[in-house]
């Protein structure tokens, strides 16, 4: 079987792809059995119980959508990553499967970043992180921005010649030009978002305090 030069693979596919051989990605699907029903539950709870006021209603539904999408994307990214690694030769990588996994991690980061913006509104303009504070949320949010604004990163020189794509994978986690988020950290952000979604699916738990 053909084996490619690692420099060639990393220049034309992705950084670190020739050394990407394993990943420990937590499965948190069993922790939130209502995750696939958050939006449905919100509808039923609203019809038969307390309701968010206008503006709150729109933003809360937006947050639940981003939470549900984040949950789906994370576990799909996990599945695709493990499928890629299964019997993969890093010097003759399964290119299509690799890019599918990367795309799902990009989707996860983007969904989380939109959820973070909505959470800031719901939390009375108190965000999940401070600018450049190095928190997991800030790093994941920055990764999403790099994905959205790749051309700007190239123009500014933030994306160097060795950075074939704005988000790539290694044995520890998801990477971008100047920072990273481990798979465990990515799962921790998802857990925090999911806990909030479990609450926001039922307006009655917030109606007195937050409307």
C-alpha positions in Angstrom: 0.0 0.0 0.0 1.2 3.5 -0.8 2.6 5.6 2.0 3.0 9.3 1.5 5.6 11.7 2.8 4.3 13.3 6.0 5.3 16.8 4.8 3.2 16.4 1.7 0.2 15.2 3.7 0.4 18.1 6.1 0.9 20.7 3.4 -2.0 19.6 1.3 -4.5 18.0 3.7 -4.0 19.1 7.3 -1.4 19.9 9.9 -0.5 16.9 12.1 -2.5 14.5 10.1 0.5 12.1 9.7 0.7 11.8 13.5 -3.0 11.6 14.3 -3.5 8.1 15.4 -5.8 8.1 18.4 -8.4 10.2 20.3 -10.2 9.8 23.6 -13.5 11.7 23.1 -16.0 11.5 25.9 -19.5 10.3 25.1 -22.0 12.4 27.1 -25.1 11.3 25.3 -26.5 9.3 28.3 -26.1 12.3 30.6 -28.9 14.3 28.9 -31.7 12.0 27.9 -33.9 15.0 27.0 -31.4 16.5 24.6 -33.3 15.5 21.4 -36.5 16.8 22.9 -35.5 20.2 24.3 -37.4 22.1 21.6 -40.4 19.8 21.7 -40.5 20.0 25.5 -40.3 23.8 25.4 -43.3 23.9 23.1 -45.4 21.6 25.3 -44.3 23.3 28.5 -45.2 26.7 27.0 -48.6 25.6 25.7 -49.6 24.0 29.0 -47.7 26.2 31.5 -45.7 29.4 32.0 -44.4 31.3 29.0 -41.4 33.5 28.3 -42.2 37.1 27.4 -41.5 38.3 23.9 -37.8 38.8 23.1 -37.0 36.3 25.9 -39.1 33.7 24.0 -37.2 34.3 20.7 -33.7 34.2 22.3 -34.5 31.2 24.5 -35.7 29.2 21.5 -32.6 30.2 19.7 -30.5 29.0 22.6 -32.3 25.7 22.7 -31.8 25.3 18.9 -28.1 25.9 19.2 -27.8 23.6 22.2 -29.6 20.8 20.5 -27.5 21.3 17.3 -24.3 21.4 19.5 -25.2 18.1 21.1 -25.9 16.5 17.8 -22.8 17.9 16.1 -20.5 16.9 19.0 -21.6 13.3 19.0 -21.6 13.1 15.2 -18.0 14.6 15.2 -17.0 12.0 17.8 -18.5 9.2 15.7 -16.8 10.4 12.5 -13.5 10.9 14.1 -13.4 7.4 15.6 -14.5 6.0 12.2 -11.6 7.8 10.6 -9.1 6.4 13.1 -10.4 2.8 12.9 -7.8 0.9 10.9 -6.4 4.1 9.4 -2.9 4.4 8.1 -1.7 8.0 9.0 0.7 7.9 6.0 -2.1 6.9 3.7 -5.1 8.6 5.4 -8.7 8.2 4.6 -9.0 11.8 3.3 -12.7 12.0 2.7 -13.5 10.6 6.2 -11.0 13.0 7.8 -12.6 16.1 6.2 -16.1 14.8 7.2 -14.9 14.7 10.8 -13.3 18.1 10.6 -16.4 19.6 9.1 -18.5 18.2 12.0 -16.1 19.6 14.6 -16.3 23.0 12.8 -20.1 22.8 13.0 -19.9 22.0 16.7 -17.7 25.0 17.3 -20.0 27.3 15.3 -23.1 26.1 17.0 -21.5 26.6 20.4 -20.3 30.1 19.5 -23.8 31.1 18.5 -25.2 29.6 21.7 -22.6 31.6 23.7 -23.9 34.8 22.1 -27.5 34.0 22.9 -26.5 33.0 26.5 -24.9 36.4 27.0 -28.3 38.1 26.1 -30.2 35.7 28.4 -27.7 36.3 31.2 -28.2 40.0 31.3 -25.1 40.8 29.1 -22.8 38.7 31.3 -21.0 36.5 28.9 -19.5 33.0 29.3 -16.0 34.5 29.1 -14.0 37.7 29.1 -12.0 38.8 26.1 -8.8 36.7 25.7 -9.2 35.1 29.2 -8.0 31.7 28.0 -11.1 29.9 29.1 -12.4 26.9 27.2 -15.3 28.9 26.0 -13.1 31.7 24.8 -10.8 29.3 22.9 -13.7 27.4 21.3 -15.4 30.7 20.3 -12.1 31.9 18.7 -11.8 28.6 16.8 -15.3 29.2 15.4 -14.3 32.7 14.4 -11.3 31.3 12.6 -13.5 28.9 10.7 -15.9 31.7 9.7 -13.2 34.2 8.7 -10.5 32.0 7.2 -9.8 34.5 4.4 -9.2 37.3 6.9 -6.9 35.1 8.9 -4.9 34.4 5.7 -4.7 38.1 4.8 -3.6 39.1 8.3 -0.9 36.4 8.4 -2.5 34.6 11.4 -2.8 31.6 9.1 0.7 30.7 8.1 1.8 28.5 5.1 1.7 25.4 7.3 -1.9 26.0 8.3 -3.7 24.1 5.5 -7.1 24.4 7.2 -8.4 26.6 10.1 -9.4 23.7 12.3 -7.6 20.3 12.4 -7.4 17.3 14.7 -4.6 15.8 16.7 -4.4 13.1 19.4 -5.4 15.6 22.1 -8.1 17.7 20.6 -9.2 20.3 18.0 -6.5 22.8 16.9 -6.3 26.1 15.3 -3.5 28.6 14.5 -2.6 29.6 17.9 -4.7 27.7 20.4 -6.4 24.4 21.0 -9.3 22.7 22.9 -9.0 19.2 24.1 -11.7 16.6 23.5 -12.4 16.5 27.2 -12.7 20.3 27.3 -15.0 20.3 24.3 -17.2 17.8 26.2 -17.2 20.0 29.3 -18.5 23.0 27.3 -21.3 20.7 25.9 -22.2 19.6 29.4 -22.5 23.2 30.6 -24.7 24.1 27.6 -26.8 21.0 28.1 -27.5 21.8 31.7 -28.8 25.2 30.7 -30.9 23.7 28.0 -32.4 21.3 30.5 -33.5 24.4 32.4 -34.6 26.6 29.5 -36.8 23.9 28.1 -39.3 24.7 30.9 -40.0 28.5 31.2 -41.7 27.9 34.6 -38.3 27.5 36.1 -37.3 31.0 35.0 -40.5 32.9 34.7 -40.4 34.8 38.0 -36.7 35.7 38.0 -35.8 36.2 34.3 -38.7 37.7 32.4 
